[in-house]
Amino acid sequence: MKIIADENIPFLRGRLEAMRPGGAEVTYVDQFGFTPGLVRDADAVVIRTRTRCDASLLEGSSVRLVATATIGMDQIDLGWCAGRGIEVRNAPGCNAPGVAQYVWASLLRSGFDPARHTLGIVGCGNVGSVVREWGESLGCRMLVSDPPRQEAGMPGEYTPLDRLLAESDAVTLHTPLTLAGPHATRHLIGERELALMRDGAILVNAARGPVVDFEALRPEMTGGRLRAIIDTWEGEPRVDRAILDAALYATFHIAGYSLQGKQRATRMAIEAVERAFGVEVDKSGLEQAYAGLPGVTAADIMASYDPAADTAALRAAPDDFDRLRHDYEYRRETRVGNASTF
């Protein structure tokens, strides 16, 4: 069995090689090092966010599985893969607690008061639901907009996006990036939507950069009407310098970069290989699925992460976005009742 894997997926090396039965021949390459020649006789590819999996890479190959150790799948041509019998698996929810940690730590440090302020959550899937769970523990009033979940009859109270934007003191985005369909999310937050937000409100983008129209956001921020916390950028790794300077916090797509989240993502990619090929792989030491964090407090969250250092690093070297991301020391996720030990 032959597998081509991203060399920067943590905790992976040595595990696939020792799978039972038979082991695997594993070649590790940079995320941009996947080529048609390299994958031609591979059974599976294990990737991250920047490896484009479509006809240009996979046409004529023997690949039967694309496993990405990420939540997002916009780097994969899902329709093309489905039409050729290539199974695609991602890692939904792997970094949801890490993103919730980033969002709440940033908001709390920016003066957002759960006892007085309203949080709007746009997209309430794996990540948004954890953000909401923690907000409930903090006693926060929250509004949720998620038309796909609402139309599917999934339980919950839903608010139209326009009303959410108008009534929220902060709005946090947790949608996938979709370019077509009735609920396409590219530029979901544009000039019209930004105009609906309250003066002084905070916009948090820790989803995908193009969910926000940065051209429309820039004057709202530089003019001082709106504030923002930005982890994902339209056009990254290039960053908008004016938005970088004006943001409350501005980071380099590391909202979900927790130690436990990375372990979960690797576990889920391994599990995809196990299911697809009927093999068994050693997963010892890898974090299990998130099981909730009842009773989390603002002190717990703020003690576990301060985005100021990451913001300072990006402002000092905005052209080093990918290097900063590559070299990032994964932080530990929030725990309950251990604020003094972080």
N, C-alpha and C positions, 0 to 999 in steps of 0.2 A: 504494500500500500504506500502511495506517495502523496505527501502533503506539502504545500507551499504555505509558509506562515510568516506573518509580519514579525520581524525580529524584535520589535519593541512592545509586544504583548507580554506583560509581566507574568511571572510565575508559570510560564508555559514550557520552557525548555526542559527536555528530558522526560516529560510526561507522555507525549504522543509516541516517542521513540520506543517506550517500554509498554505500549498498550498490549493487551492480551486478547486474542492470540496473535502471535506473529510479529508484533512491533510494526513500526512504520519508518519509512525513509522520509525525513523531514528536512526541507531546505528553508532557511531563514533569510529573508531579504528585507530591505527598507520598504516602507509603504509605497514608494514610487518605483520600486525595483521589480514589480510584477510585470512580466512580459509574455506575449503569446507563446514564444518559444519555451519559456520556463514552465508554463502551466500546461503545455500541450498534452503531456501524458500524466498529469496529476489527477488524483481522485478527489481531492478537496483543496480549497484555499481558505485560510483563516486570516482575516483582514481587520483593519481599523477604518477610520473615517475617510481617508483620502485616496484609497485604492478603488478606482472606477471599475466595476465589474459589469461589462456589457459585451456586445458582439466583438468590439475591437480587441478585447482581451481573451474572451472565452470561445469564440467561434472556432469549431473544429477540434476543440480540446476534449479530453475524457473526464473533465470535472463534473462531479455529480452533486457536490455540496459547496455552497458558499456560506461560511460561518463568520459573522462579524462580531467582534468583542466590543460592540457599541450598541446603544439604543437605536440611533438613527440608521436608516437604510437608503437615504437619498443618493448614496454613492453607487447603488446597485440598480440596474435596469430589471425591475421585478417582473415585468411583463415578458421581456425577452427570455429571462431565465425560466419562467414558468412554461413558456412555449417549447422549451427544449428539455424539459424534465429535470432541470437543475434545482435542487432544494436550496432554499435560502433560510437561514436562521440568524436572528439577532439576539441581543441580551436585554430584553425589556425589563425595566425596573432595577437594573444592576446598580446604578449610581443614584437612584432616587433619594436616599437619605443624605448623600453627599451634596446634591443640588439643593435639597431643603435646608441643609446646614448653611450653604453659601447664601441662599436667598434671605433666610431669617437673620443670620448674623449681620449681613450687610444692611438690611432694613433696620434692625434694632440699633445698630451703631449710627444710623443716619437720622435718628430721632423718631422713627415710627413707633407709636405707642399702641400696642394691641388693645389696651383698655379704652382708648379713645378713638382710634382710627379704624377705617375700613380697608380691607385688602381685597382687591379683585384678582381672581385666579382665572386666567384664560387657558383652557385645556386642563382637564382633571383626570388624566390617565395615571400611569404609574408614578410620575413625578409630582404632578399637581395634587394628587390625592394625599401624598405624604406631606406636602406643604400645607394642605388643608388640615390634616390630622394634627400637625404640630400647632397650627393656629388655634384649633379647638382647645388644646391643652393650655394655650396662652390666653384664652378668653377673648379672642379676636372676632369681631364681626367680619364675615367674609361673603363675597358674592362670587358665583361660579358661572362662567360661560363656556359651554361645550356643546355646540349644536349636534355633532355626530353622536355623542352619547345620549343626548336628549331625544333625538329622532329614533335611536335604537331602543328607547324605552328603559334605559338604565336608570336605577333609582337615584334620587337626589333632587335638590332644588336648583333650578337653573334661572339665570338672568340674561336677558338680551345684552349683547355686547355694548350697544350704545348706552344703555342705562348703567351698566357696570362701569364704563369709563367715566361717566358723569358723576357717579356717587362714590368712587373709590379715592382714598388718599394715596394709595400705591397700587400699581397694577403689575402683576408678574406673569410672564408668558411661558407656557409649557406645552406648546403644540409641536407636532412634527412640521417639517417643511414639505408642503405639497404644492405643486404648480398648476394642477388642473382639478376639475370636479367642482361640485356645488359648494364645497367648503375649503377651497384652495387657501393656503396660508401665506403665500408669498406677498409681502407688503400688506398683511392683514392689518397692521397698524401703520396707517399712512397719514397724510395731511388732514383729512377729514376726521379721522379717529383721534389724532393728537389734539385737535381743536376742541374735542368734547371733554378732554381731561381737565380737572380742576387746576387752577393756578397753584403752583408749588407742589403738585403731585409728583410721585416718583414712578418712573417706568423701569422695570427690571427685565432685561433680556438675557436669560440663561437657557434659551431654547436653541434656535438657529438664527444666525444673523439676519438673513433676508426676510424673516417674519416681520421685521421693522423696516420701513423706508427711511434709511439714514439721511437722505437728502432732505426729507421733510422734518426729521428729528433735529438736525443740526441747528436751525435757527431758533427752535423752541428752547433748546438748551443754552446756546450761547447768548440768547436774549434774556435768559433767566426765568422764563415763565414755567418751564418744567425742569425737573431734576431726573437723573437717570443713573442706573447701575448696569453696566454693560460687561458681559462675559463673552458673548458671541457677536461677531461683527459681520456686517455685509461686506463681502470681498476679502475676508480674512485669508491669509495672514496679514494683509494690508489693513491698517487701522486708520480711521478718520481722526486726524490729529486734533481738530477742533473739539470733537466729541470726547476724545481722550482727556483733553485738558479740562473740559467742563464737567465731566462726570463726577458723581460722588465717589464711586469706585469703578475702576476699569481694569479688567483682567484678561487673560489670554486663553480663554476657552478651557478653564480648569474648574468650573463649578462642580463638576462631578468627579474630580480627581481625588477621591479618597482611597486609602489603602484597602478598605473593605470592599468598596465599589469595584476596584480593579480586580480584586480576587473573585468577586461574584461574576464579573464579565468573563474572566478566563474560565471559570467553572462552567458557565453556560455555553461557551464555545466548545469546550471539551464534551459536554453532555450532548451537544448537537452532533458531534462526530460519533459518539457512542450510539446514539439512536439511528443515525443514518447507515452505519456499517456493522452494527451488532457486535461492537467490541467493548472492552472494559479498560478504563484509564484511571490511574491513581489520581484522586482529587483531594488527598489528605492535606490539611492545612489551609484549604481555600474556604473563604467565608460562605456560609449558608445564606439562603434567601432572607431578606429583611422581614422581621416578625413584629414590627411596631415598636414605638417608644412612648408608652403611656407615661404621663406625668412630666414630660420634658418642660424645663423652665427657661426663661430668658437668660438666666445666669449660666445654665448648662450650655446653651447655644453660643453665647458670646465668649465663654471661656474656651470653647473648642476651636474657634477660628476668628481671626481678624484679617479682613481683606486688604488692610492698609499696606502691608509689605508687598503683596503681589501687585497692587496698583502702582506702588513706587517703582517696582522692577520694570513694569511695562512702560511707564512714563520715562524712565531713564534710558530705555533701549527699545523704542517701538518697532524698529526694524528687525528685532530679534524674537518676534512672536513665536515662531516655530521652535527656536532653540530654548526659549524659556519654558515652553510647554513640554518639550522633550526632557528637559533636565529637572522638571518639577518634582519636589519631594512630596510624595503622596501624604496628605494629612489624615489623621484619624477622625472618624465620624463622632458626632455628638453622643455622649452617654448621659444617663440620668443620675443626678445626685452626686456627681464627681467633679463639680465645677472647680474645686480647689486643687484637683490633682493634675489638671492639664498643664 
